[in-house]
Amino acid sequence: MSNQQYIEIEDQYSARNYHPLDVVIQRGEGVWLYDVAGQKYLDCLSGYSAVNQGHCHPKLVEVMKMQLEKLTLTSRAFRNDQFGAFCKEICELTDYEMVLAMNTGAEAVETAIKAARRWAYQTKQVPDNQAEIIVADNNFHGRTTTIISFSSAEAYKDQFGPFTPGFKIVSYGDTQAIEDAITPHTAAIMVEPIQGEGGVVIPPDGYLKRIRQLCDENTILFMADEIQTGLGRTGKLFACDYEEVKPDVMIVGKALSGGFYPVSAVLASEAVLGLFKPGDHGSTFSGNPLGMAVARKALDVLVSEGMIENAYSQGTYFAEQLNQIESPHIESIRARGLLIGVVLKQEAGGARRFCEALEGKGILCKETHDHIIRFAPPLTITRDQIDWALERIVSVLQ
Ligand SMILES: *Cc1c(COP(=O)(O)O)cnc(C)c1O
């Protein structure tokens, strides 16, 4: 089948809830993707940071193959030999007491919201059904009905109401706005330490530290959504590490899968996650041995293969070089580790056409919002590969 035939079938039978580039990928290896015609591309999206470890990492392939011939799903009605080990390993790596495993990012966010509400009723004596969660505008936390209820993006919400109450939206980066929104009913403040989908928006220095302080002073849970920024993407295990801040509730997903099998998790203290009782929350696929075996290895290779340090050093280099490009189109570069946003000027006519031009040169990336190109390659990328990319990025942006 030709490229065009694949596209026609997809567009006929799939709901059109995405607007993909017209490239049909067939194979991936490390930072590289290959289309059905054998053309090679550098992946600068990494499945929205779900593939931090690189495509088809051989150790993940091996562990997945081994596990899927042994046991794939028990449900948590029974125990399995991978689940406890996963819980112990992720808690030790991240320095949290407990974990609750789910599948997708949105489910982990939903879980964190439930945990915060339960915690507020039980430990803060907030009157029933009155718990409030403070969130930031321009956020992205997923696509469920409750989560879009507190989105500020019209496209995410239009004609999907009615919405879930209990959320207060304040301006991102503004701690005074948070302070003003706090009431005795506030259960949690939930933010992304860097807004990924929002356009790689990095808050002012001290933002996370101040949130930590406000939470401590007012007995509020600080919940960080690090589904995209976590697990090495920004050059540290968590983006919160840049301010040496430890949230009460840490939400991870995406790269916990190694790009293989969806696994997400909520990490917190026993005082928070211990409030869940048998029967009040769950998911059929959560904690399944296939996902757990893969997630254990996904975490292992991130650390043992130095991917987090590599993200730091290569990301610093990548951003430095991007900053030196003399382009009439570039407004600014926002970067932390290998999460990089190239903000284009209004006159540039949108990021989409640059992404299409980059595709023609063998680089796959996706615009976020209309005028920002995000570069987020797998954390295994080398200096040579970045130089290869820069040559092409320069030619497109100049
Ligand atoms: C991707 C993402 C989510 C949602 O994850 P899904 O697996 O797509 O449900 C939530 N929060 C952030 C910050 C994300 O980037």
The ligand as an SDF file (V2000), in Angstrom:
LIG
                    3D

 15 15  0  0  0  0  0  0  0  0999 V2000
   -0.1980   13.6190   28.4810 C   0  0  0  0  0  0  0  0  0  0  0  0
   -0.5100   14.2800   29.7460 C   0  0  0  0  0  0  0  0  0  0  0  0
   -1.6000   13.8700   30.5380 C   0  0  0  0  0  0  0  0  0  0  0  0
   -2.5960   12.8110   30.0900 C   0  0  0  0  0  0  0  0  0  0  0  0
   -2.0180   11.5720   29.8690 O   0  0  0  0  0  0  0  0  0  0  0  0
   -2.8040   10.4840   28.9720 P   0  0  0  0  0  0  0  0  0  0  0  0
   -1.9790    9.2380   29.0990 O   0  0  0  0  0  0  0  0  0  0  0  0
   -2.8420   11.0270   27.5870 O   0  0  0  0  0  0  0  0  0  0  0  0
   -4.1570   10.3440   29.5480 O   0  0  0  0  0  0  0  0  0  0  0  0
   -1.7980   14.4960   31.7510 C   0  0  0  0  0  0  0  0  0  0  0  0
   -0.9760   15.4700   32.1700 N   0  0  0  0  0  0  0  0  0  0  0  0
    0.0690   15.9070   31.4430 C   0  0  0  0  0  0  0  0  0  0  0  0
    0.9460   16.9730   31.9800 C   0  0  0  0  0  0  0  0  0  0  0  0
    0.3250   15.3340   30.2000 C   0  0  0  0  0  0  0  0  0  0  0  0
    1.3320   15.7940   29.4520 O   0  0  0  0  0  0  0  0  0  0  0  0
  1  2  1  0
  2  3  1  0
  2 14  2  0
  3  4  1  0
  3 10  2  0
  4  5  1  0
  5  6  1  0
  6  7  2  0
  6  8  1  0
  6  9  1  0
 10 11  1  0
 11 12  2  0
 12 13  1  0
 12 14  1  0
 14 15  1  0
M  END
$$$$
